[in-house]
Amino acid sequence: MEKIEFQSSNIKCGGCVSSVENGLSEIAGVTKVTVDIPSNKVTVEGSSIDKAVIEAKLAELGYPVQ
């Protein structure tokens, strides 16, 4: 099980959290997504996670990695 943390911008509310969690959960290998609003930290857990794919999806959702 891998665990990767990202700093992302624009995460300000529960709707943002849902958008990030739902969007990243669609990616193959991702088993858990945790979002912390105060720190803008997104933690992704799973197996064979491609960091570039996660970063691209976050940008597509409107929450680019800082």
PDB file of N, CA, C and O in Angstrom:
ATOM      1  N   MET A   1       0.847  -1.184   0.000  1.00  0.00           N
ATOM      2  CA  MET A   1       0.000   0.000   0.000  1.00  0.00           C
ATOM      3  C   MET A   1       0.887   1.240   0.000  1.00  0.00           C
ATOM      4  O   MET A   1       1.753   1.405   0.859  1.00  0.00           O
ATOM      5  N   GLU A   2       0.656   2.092  -0.965  1.00  0.00           N
ATOM      6  CA  GLU A   2       1.392   3.353  -1.055  1.00  0.00           C
ATOM      7  C   GLU A   2       0.559   4.469  -0.447  1.00  0.00           C
ATOM      8  O   GLU A   2      -0.668   4.390  -0.387  1.00  0.00           O
ATOM      9  N   LYS A   3       1.249   5.509   0.002  1.00  0.00           N
ATOM     10  CA  LYS A   3       0.591   6.697   0.537  1.00  0.00           C
ATOM     11  C   LYS A   3       1.359   7.904   0.018  1.00  0.00           C
ATOM     12  O   LYS A   3       2.551   8.055   0.286  1.00  0.00           O
ATOM     13  N   ILE A   4       0.663   8.769  -0.731  1.00  0.00           N
ATOM     14  CA  ILE A   4       1.301   9.959  -1.304  1.00  0.00           C
ATOM     15  C   ILE A   4       0.512  11.183  -0.874  1.00  0.00           C
ATOM     16  O   ILE A   4      -0.719  11.180  -0.908  1.00  0.00           O
ATOM     17  N   GLU A   5       1.229  12.237  -0.468  1.00  0.00           N
ATOM     18  CA  GLU A   5       0.581  13.481  -0.055  1.00  0.00           C
ATOM     19  C   GLU A   5       0.857  14.567  -1.084  1.00  0.00           C
ATOM     20  O   GLU A   5       1.945  14.648  -1.654  1.00  0.00           O
ATOM     21  N   PHE A   6      -0.149  15.394  -1.304  1.00  0.00           N
ATOM     22  CA  PHE A   6      -0.058  16.509  -2.245  1.00  0.00           C
ATOM     23  C   PHE A   6      -0.533  17.770  -1.547  1.00  0.00           C
ATOM     24  O   PHE A   6      -1.447  17.720  -0.724  1.00  0.00           O
ATOM     25  N   GLN A   7       0.078  18.893  -1.870  1.00  0.00           N
ATOM     26  CA  GLN A   7      -0.407  20.194  -1.447  1.00  0.00           C
ATOM     27  C   GLN A   7      -1.175  20.747  -2.641  1.00  0.00           C
ATOM     28  O   GLN A   7      -0.614  20.887  -3.728  1.00  0.00           O
ATOM     29  N   SER A   8      -2.435  21.058  -2.450  1.00  0.00           N
ATOM     30  CA  SER A   8      -3.275  21.529  -3.535  1.00  0.00           C
ATOM     31  C   SER A   8      -3.931  22.843  -3.133  1.00  0.00           C
ATOM     32  O   SER A   8      -4.148  23.105  -1.950  1.00  0.00           O
ATOM     33  N   SER A   9      -4.243  23.660  -4.121  1.00  0.00           N
ATOM     34  CA  SER A   9      -4.839  24.960  -3.825  1.00  0.00           C
ATOM     35  C   SER A   9      -6.348  24.942  -4.040  1.00  0.00           C
ATOM     36  O   SER A   9      -6.884  24.033  -4.674  1.00  0.00           O
ATOM     37  N   ASN A  10      -7.010  25.933  -3.518  1.00  0.00           N
ATOM     38  CA  ASN A  10      -8.436  26.193  -3.721  1.00  0.00           C
ATOM     39  C   ASN A  10      -9.375  25.240  -2.991  1.00  0.00           C
ATOM     40  O   ASN A  10     -10.576  25.263  -3.261  1.00  0.00           O
ATOM     41  N   ILE A  11      -8.893  24.416  -2.092  1.00  0.00           N
ATOM     42  CA  ILE A  11      -9.786  23.529  -1.349  1.00  0.00           C
ATOM     43  C   ILE A  11     -10.300  24.326  -0.143  1.00  0.00           C
ATOM     44  O   ILE A  11      -9.566  24.580   0.813  1.00  0.00           O
ATOM     45  N   LYS A  12     -11.591  24.716  -0.215  1.00  0.00           N
ATOM     46  CA  LYS A  12     -12.108  25.634   0.796  1.00  0.00           C
ATOM     47  C   LYS A  12     -13.379  25.175   1.500  1.00  0.00           C
ATOM     48  O   LYS A  12     -13.775  25.772   2.501  1.00  0.00           O
ATOM     49  N   CYS A  13     -14.033  24.107   0.988  1.00  0.00           N
ATOM     50  CA  CYS A  13     -15.317  23.716   1.583  1.00  0.00           C
ATOM     51  C   CYS A  13     -15.578  22.219   1.406  1.00  0.00           C
ATOM     52  O   CYS A  13     -14.801  21.506   0.770  1.00  0.00           O
ATOM     53  N   GLY A  14     -16.672  21.773   1.976  1.00  0.00           N
ATOM     54  CA  GLY A  14     -17.053  20.372   1.875  1.00  0.00           C
ATOM     55  C   GLY A  14     -17.310  19.942   0.440  1.00  0.00           C
ATOM     56  O   GLY A  14     -17.038  18.798   0.078  1.00  0.00           O
ATOM     57  N   GLY A  15     -17.832  20.849  -0.380  1.00  0.00           N
ATOM     58  CA  GLY A  15     -18.053  20.536  -1.786  1.00  0.00           C
ATOM     59  C   GLY A  15     -16.744  20.273  -2.509  1.00  0.00           C
ATOM     60  O   GLY A  15     -16.653  19.381  -3.353  1.00  0.00           O
ATOM     61  N   CYS A  16     -15.735  21.057  -2.168  1.00  0.00           N
ATOM     62  CA  CYS A  16     -14.399  20.858  -2.743  1.00  0.00           C
ATOM     63  C   CYS A  16     -13.863  19.481  -2.354  1.00  0.00           C
ATOM     64  O   CYS A  16     -13.311  18.757  -3.183  1.00  0.00           O
ATOM     65  N   VAL A  17     -14.035  19.137  -1.086  1.00  0.00           N
ATOM     66  CA  VAL A  17     -13.565  17.850  -0.583  1.00  0.00           C
ATOM     67  C   VAL A  17     -14.247  16.716  -1.343  1.00  0.00           C
ATOM     68  O   VAL A  17     -13.584  15.774  -1.778  1.00  0.00           O
ATOM     69  N   SER A  18     -15.560  16.801  -1.503  1.00  0.00           N
ATOM     70  CA  SER A  18     -16.302  15.760  -2.233  1.00  0.00           C
ATOM     71  C   SER A  18     -15.833  15.640  -3.666  1.00  0.00           C
ATOM     72  O   SER A  18     -15.683  14.534  -4.185  1.00  0.00           O
ATOM     73  N   SER A  19     -15.602  16.767  -4.305  1.00  0.00           N
ATOM     74  CA  SER A  19     -15.145  16.776  -5.696  1.00  0.00           C
ATOM     75  C   SER A  19     -13.793  16.081  -5.826  1.00  0.00           C
ATOM     76  O   SER A  19     -13.592  15.268  -6.728  1.00  0.00           O
ATOM     77  N   VAL A  20     -12.871  16.402  -4.924  1.00  0.00           N
ATOM     78  CA  VAL A  20     -11.544  15.792  -4.951  1.00  0.00           C
ATOM     79  C   VAL A  20     -11.627  14.296  -4.635  1.00  0.00           C
ATOM     80  O   VAL A  20     -11.033  13.476  -5.335  1.00  0.00           O
ATOM     81  N   GLU A  21     -12.358  13.950  -3.587  1.00  0.00           N
ATOM     82  CA  GLU A  21     -12.468  12.542  -3.198  1.00  0.00           C
ATOM     83  C   GLU A  21     -13.099  11.709  -4.310  1.00  0.00           C
ATOM     84  O   GLU A  21     -12.594  10.638  -4.647  1.00  0.00           O
ATOM     85  N   ASN A  22     -14.191  12.192  -4.874  1.00  0.00           N
ATOM     86  CA  ASN A  22     -14.867  11.444  -5.937  1.00  0.00           C
ATOM     87  C   ASN A  22     -14.016  11.354  -7.196  1.00  0.00           C
ATOM     88  O   ASN A  22     -13.937  10.294  -7.817  1.00  0.00           O
ATOM     89  N   GLY A  23     -13.387  12.446  -7.572  1.00  0.00           N
ATOM     90  CA  GLY A  23     -12.569  12.460  -8.781  1.00  0.00           C
ATOM     91  C   GLY A  23     -11.357  11.545  -8.684  1.00  0.00           C
ATOM     92  O   GLY A  23     -11.057  10.804  -9.621  1.00  0.00           O
ATOM     93  N   LEU A  24     -10.663  11.595  -7.557  1.00  0.00           N
ATOM     94  CA  LEU A  24      -9.460  10.773  -7.408  1.00  0.00           C
ATOM     95  C   LEU A  24      -9.788   9.306  -7.173  1.00  0.00           C
ATOM     96  O   LEU A  24      -8.999   8.429  -7.526  1.00  0.00           O
ATOM     97  N   SER A  25     -10.939   9.033  -6.584  1.00  0.00           N
ATOM     98  CA  SER A  25     -11.337   7.645  -6.338  1.00  0.00           C
ATOM     99  C   SER A  25     -11.594   6.877  -7.629  1.00  0.00           C
ATOM    100  O   SER A  25     -11.572   5.647  -7.633  1.00  0.00           O
ATOM    101  N   GLU A  26     -11.837   7.596  -8.729  1.00  0.00           N
ATOM    102  CA  GLU A  26     -12.069   6.967 -10.035  1.00  0.00           C
ATOM    103  C   GLU A  26     -10.788   6.413 -10.652  1.00  0.00           C
ATOM    104  O   GLU A  26     -10.844   5.611 -11.584  1.00  0.00           O
ATOM    105  N   ILE A  27      -9.642   6.832 -10.141  1.00  0.00           N
ATOM    106  CA  ILE A  27      -8.360   6.441 -10.719  1.00  0.00           C
ATOM    107  C   ILE A  27      -7.983   5.034 -10.263  1.00  0.00           C
ATOM    108  O   ILE A  27      -8.069   4.704  -9.080  1.00  0.00           O
ATOM    109  N   ALA A  28      -7.569   4.222 -11.216  1.00  0.00           N
ATOM    110  CA  ALA A  28      -7.187   2.838 -10.926  1.00  0.00           C
ATOM    111  C   ALA A  28      -6.085   2.792  -9.868  1.00  0.00           C
ATOM    112  O   ALA A  28      -5.107   3.536  -9.940  1.00  0.00           O
ATOM    113  N   GLY A  29      -6.256   1.916  -8.897  1.00  0.00           N
ATOM    114  CA  GLY A  29      -5.264   1.719  -7.852  1.00  0.00           C
ATOM    115  C   GLY A  29      -5.517   2.536  -6.603  1.00  0.00           C
ATOM    116  O   GLY A  29      -4.971   2.222  -5.545  1.00  0.00           O
ATOM    117  N   VAL A  30      -6.338   3.584  -6.697  1.00  0.00           N
ATOM    118  CA  VAL A  30      -6.615   4.434  -5.543  1.00  0.00           C
ATOM    119  C   VAL A  30      -7.679   3.763  -4.681  1.00  0.00           C
ATOM    120  O   VAL A  30      -8.758   3.418  -5.160  1.00  0.00           O
ATOM    121  N   THR A  31      -7.356   3.585  -3.401  1.00  0.00           N
ATOM    122  CA  THR A  31      -8.306   2.945  -2.494  1.00  0.00           C
ATOM    123  C   THR A  31      -8.854   3.905  -1.439  1.00  0.00           C
ATOM    124  O   THR A  31      -9.928   3.669  -0.885  1.00  0.00           O
ATOM    125  N   LYS A  32      -8.117   4.994  -1.156  1.00  0.00           N
ATOM    126  CA  LYS A  32      -8.572   5.942  -0.139  1.00  0.00           C
ATOM    127  C   LYS A  32      -8.040   7.331  -0.463  1.00  0.00           C
ATOM    128  O   LYS A  32      -6.885   7.496  -0.857  1.00  0.00           O
ATOM    129  N   VAL A  33      -8.904   8.326  -0.290  1.00  0.00           N
ATOM    130  CA  VAL A  33      -8.516   9.725  -0.489  1.00  0.00           C
ATOM    131  C   VAL A  33      -8.959  10.498   0.748  1.00  0.00           C
ATOM    132  O   VAL A  33     -10.117  10.423   1.157  1.00  0.00           O
ATOM    133  N   THR A  34      -8.032  11.236   1.334  1.00  0.00           N
ATOM    134  CA  THR A  34      -8.328  12.061   2.494  1.00  0.00           C
ATOM    135  C   THR A  34      -7.936  13.498   2.174  1.00  0.00           C
ATOM    136  O   THR A  34      -6.850  13.749   1.652  1.00  0.00           O
ATOM    137  N   VAL A  35      -8.823  14.441   2.490  1.00  0.00           N
ATOM    138  CA  VAL A  35      -8.562  15.852   2.216  1.00  0.00           C
ATOM    139  C   VAL A  35      -8.637  16.630   3.519  1.00  0.00           C
ATOM    140  O   VAL A  35      -9.598  16.485   4.275  1.00  0.00           O
ATOM    141  N   ASP A  36      -7.628  17.457   3.786  1.00  0.00           N
ATOM    142  CA  ASP A  36      -7.603  18.323   4.963  1.00  0.00           C
ATOM    143  C   ASP A  36      -7.717  19.767   4.490  1.00  0.00           C
ATOM    144  O   ASP A  36      -6.781  20.304   3.898  1.00  0.00           O
ATOM    145  N   ILE A  37      -8.872  20.401   4.751  1.00  0.00           N
ATOM    146  CA  ILE A  37      -9.118  21.760   4.258  1.00  0.00           C
ATOM    147  C   ILE A  37      -8.121  22.786   4.809  1.00  0.00           C
ATOM    148  O   ILE A  37      -7.545  23.535   4.019  1.00  0.00           O
ATOM    149  N   PRO A  38      -7.889  22.855   6.127  1.00  0.00           N
ATOM    150  CA  PRO A  38      -6.992  23.906   6.636  1.00  0.00           C
ATOM    151  C   PRO A  38      -5.580  23.881   6.032  1.00  0.00           C
ATOM    152  O   PRO A  38      -4.975  24.931   5.817  1.00  0.00           O
ATOM    153  N   SER A  39      -5.070  22.696   5.765  1.00  0.00           N
ATOM    154  CA  SER A  39      -3.703  22.606   5.245  1.00  0.00           C
ATOM    155  C   SER A  39      -3.663  22.423   3.735  1.00  0.00           C
ATOM    156  O   SER A  39      -2.582  22.407   3.145  1.00  0.00           O
ATOM    157  N   ASN A  40      -4.842  22.284   3.090  1.00  0.00           N
ATOM    158  CA  ASN A  40      -4.913  22.012   1.647  1.00  0.00           C
ATOM    159  C   ASN A  40      -4.123  20.760   1.282  1.00  0.00           C
ATOM    160  O   ASN A  40      -3.533  20.683   0.204  1.00  0.00           O
ATOM    161  N   LYS A  41      -4.116  19.785   2.181  1.00  0.00           N
ATOM    162  CA  LYS A  41      -3.373  18.554   1.942  1.00  0.00           C
ATOM    163  C   LYS A  41      -4.311  17.454   1.460  1.00  0.00           C
ATOM    164  O   LYS A  41      -5.370  17.219   2.042  1.00  0.00           O
ATOM    165  N   VAL A  42      -3.899  16.786   0.384  1.00  0.00           N
ATOM    166  CA  VAL A  42      -4.645  15.654  -0.150  1.00  0.00           C
ATOM    167  C   VAL A  42      -3.760  14.424   0.008  1.00  0.00           C
ATOM    168  O   VAL A  42      -2.632  14.402  -0.485  1.00  0.00           O
ATOM    169  N   THR A  43      -4.262  13.408   0.688  1.00  0.00           N
ATOM    170  CA  THR A  43      -3.533  12.170   0.886  1.00  0.00           C
ATOM    171  C   THR A  43      -4.226  11.069   0.089  1.00  0.00           C
ATOM    172  O   THR A  43      -5.428  10.842   0.225  1.00  0.00           O
ATOM    173  N   VAL A  44      -3.439  10.393  -0.745  1.00  0.00           N
ATOM    174  CA  VAL A  44      -3.974   9.330  -1.592  1.00  0.00           C
ATOM    175  C   VAL A  44      -3.289   8.024  -1.196  1.00  0.00           C
ATOM    176  O   VAL A  44      -2.064   7.960  -1.089  1.00  0.00           O
ATOM    177  N   GLU A  45      -4.097   6.982  -0.980  1.00  0.00           N
ATOM    178  CA  GLU A  45      -3.570   5.667  -0.646  1.00  0.00           C
ATOM    179  C   GLU A  45      -4.035   4.655  -1.686  1.00  0.00           C
ATOM    180  O   GLU A  45      -5.124   4.774  -2.249  1.00  0.00           O
ATOM    181  N   GLY A  46      -3.191   3.662  -1.929  1.00  0.00           N
ATOM    182  CA  GLY A  46      -3.552   2.611  -2.865  1.00  0.00           C
ATOM    183  C   GLY A  46      -2.327   1.846  -3.313  1.00  0.00           C
ATOM    184  O   GLY A  46      -1.284   1.869  -2.659  1.00  0.00           O
ATOM    185  N   SER A  47      -2.470   1.166  -4.439  1.00  0.00           N
ATOM    186  CA  SER A  47      -1.355   0.400  -4.977  1.00  0.00           C
ATOM    187  C   SER A  47      -1.083   0.833  -6.412  1.00  0.00           C
ATOM    188  O   SER A  47      -2.005   1.112  -7.179  1.00  0.00           O
ATOM    189  N   SER A  48       0.179   0.884  -6.752  1.00  0.00           N
ATOM    190  CA  SER A  48       0.619   1.296  -8.095  1.00  0.00           C
ATOM    191  C   SER A  48       0.045   2.649  -8.482  1.00  0.00           C
ATOM    192  O   SER A  48      -0.467   2.816  -9.589  1.00  0.00           O
ATOM    193  N   ILE A  49       0.128   3.611  -7.580  1.00  0.00           N
ATOM    194  CA  ILE A  49      -0.401   4.951  -7.830  1.00  0.00           C
ATOM    195  C   ILE A  49       0.597   5.723  -8.689  1.00  0.00           C
ATOM    196  O   ILE A  49       1.790   5.769  -8.389  1.00  0.00           O
ATOM    197  N   ASP A  50       0.090   6.327  -9.761  1.00  0.00           N
ATOM    198  CA  ASP A  50       0.914   7.151 -10.641  1.00  0.00           C
ATOM    199  C   ASP A  50       0.746   8.609 -10.217  1.00  0.00           C
ATOM    200  O   ASP A  50      -0.308   9.210 -10.428  1.00  0.00           O
ATOM    201  N   LYS A  51       1.787   9.163  -9.623  1.00  0.00           N
ATOM    202  CA  LYS A  51       1.742  10.524  -9.091  1.00  0.00           C
ATOM    203  C   LYS A  51       1.342  11.535 -10.162  1.00  0.00           C
ATOM    204  O   LYS A  51       0.576  12.457  -9.880  1.00  0.00           O
ATOM    205  N   ALA A  52       1.839  11.379 -11.368  1.00  0.00           N
ATOM    206  CA  ALA A  52       1.522  12.309 -12.459  1.00  0.00           C
ATOM    207  C   ALA A  52       0.038  12.275 -12.812  1.00  0.00           C
ATOM    208  O   ALA A  52      -0.553  13.308 -13.128  1.00  0.00           O
ATOM    209  N   VAL A  53      -0.561  11.092 -12.759  1.00  0.00           N
ATOM    210  CA  VAL A  53      -1.994  10.958 -13.054  1.00  0.00           C
ATOM    211  C   VAL A  53      -2.816  11.672 -11.982  1.00  0.00           C
ATOM    212  O   VAL A  53      -3.802  12.337 -12.301  1.00  0.00           O
ATOM    213  N   ILE A  54      -2.423  11.540 -10.724  1.00  0.00           N
ATOM    214  CA  ILE A  54      -3.119  12.219  -9.629  1.00  0.00           C
ATOM    215  C   ILE A  54      -3.003  13.728  -9.794  1.00  0.00           C
ATOM    216  O   ILE A  54      -3.995  14.444  -9.665  1.00  0.00           O
ATOM    217  N   GLU A  55      -1.805  14.211 -10.076  1.00  0.00           N
ATOM    218  CA  GLU A  55      -1.597  15.651 -10.248  1.00  0.00           C
ATOM    219  C   GLU A  55      -2.424  16.181 -11.412  1.00  0.00           C
ATOM    220  O   GLU A  55      -3.012  17.258 -11.308  1.00  0.00           O
ATOM    221  N   ALA A  56      -2.478  15.450 -12.512  1.00  0.00           N
ATOM    222  CA  ALA A  56      -3.257  15.873 -13.679  1.00  0.00           C
ATOM    223  C   ALA A  56      -4.744  15.921 -13.347  1.00  0.00           C
ATOM    224  O   ALA A  56      -5.444  16.842 -13.769  1.00  0.00           O
ATOM    225  N   LYS A  57      -5.228  14.940 -12.598  1.00  0.00           N
ATOM    226  CA  LYS A  57      -6.646  14.904 -12.226  1.00  0.00           C
ATOM    227  C   LYS A  57      -6.988  16.051 -11.290  1.00  0.00           C
ATOM    228  O   LYS A  57      -8.044  16.667 -11.433  1.00  0.00           O
ATOM    229  N   LEU A  58      -6.112  16.349 -10.332  1.00  0.00           N
ATOM    230  CA  LEU A  58      -6.342  17.478  -9.433  1.00  0.00           C
ATOM    231  C   LEU A  58      -6.427  18.785 -10.220  1.00  0.00           C
ATOM    232  O   LEU A  58      -7.290  19.617  -9.943  1.00  0.00           O
ATOM    233  N   ALA A  59      -5.548  18.971 -11.190  1.00  0.00           N
ATOM    234  CA  ALA A  59      -5.574  20.172 -12.023  1.00  0.00           C
ATOM    235  C   ALA A  59      -6.874  20.234 -12.835  1.00  0.00           C
ATOM    236  O   ALA A  59      -7.485  21.295 -12.959  1.00  0.00           O
ATOM    237  N   GLU A  60      -7.284  19.097 -13.380  1.00  0.00           N
ATOM    238  CA  GLU A  60      -8.518  19.022 -14.166  1.00  0.00           C
ATOM    239  C   GLU A  60      -9.734  19.388 -13.304  1.00  0.00           C
ATOM    240  O   GLU A  60     -10.673  20.022 -13.787  1.00  0.00           O
ATOM    241  N   LEU A  61      -9.712  18.995 -12.054  1.00  0.00           N
ATOM    242  CA  LEU A  61     -10.809  19.283 -11.120  1.00  0.00           C
ATOM    243  C   LEU A  61     -10.784  20.728 -10.626  1.00  0.00           C
ATOM    244  O   LEU A  61     -11.747  21.186 -10.010  1.00  0.00           O
ATOM    245  N   GLY A  62      -9.696  21.451 -10.891  1.00  0.00           N
ATOM    246  CA  GLY A  62      -9.582  22.840 -10.442  1.00  0.00           C
ATOM    247  C   GLY A  62      -8.813  23.025  -9.159  1.00  0.00           C
ATOM    248  O   GLY A  62      -8.880  24.086  -8.537  1.00  0.00           O
ATOM    249  N   TYR A  63      -8.073  21.991  -8.751  1.00  0.00           N
ATOM    250  CA  TYR A  63      -7.281  22.034  -7.524  1.00  0.00           C
ATOM    251  C   TYR A  63      -5.838  21.663  -7.819  1.00  0.00           C
ATOM    252  O   TYR A  63      -5.369  20.611  -7.384  1.00  0.00           O
ATOM    253  N   PRO A  64      -5.129  22.510  -8.554  1.00  0.00           N
ATOM    254  CA  PRO A  64      -3.757  22.158  -8.966  1.00  0.00           C
ATOM    255  C   PRO A  64      -2.808  21.985  -7.788  1.00  0.00           C
ATOM    256  O   PRO A  64      -2.961  22.620  -6.745  1.00  0.00           O
ATOM    257  N   VAL A  65      -1.836  21.121  -7.978  1.00  0.00           N
ATOM    258  CA  VAL A  65      -0.816  20.875  -6.970  1.00  0.00           C
ATOM    259  C   VAL A  65       0.099  22.083  -6.893  1.00  0.00           C
ATOM    260  O   VAL A  65       0.474  22.661  -7.913  1.00  0.00           O
ATOM    261  N   GLN A  66       0.454  22.458  -5.673  1.00  0.00           N
ATOM    262  CA  GLN A  66       1.335  23.613  -5.468  1.00  0.00           C
ATOM    263  C   GLN A  66       2.762  23.198  -5.422  1.00  0.00           C
ATOM    264  O   GLN A  66       3.645  24.041  -5.256  1.00  0.00           O
TER     265      GLN A  66
END
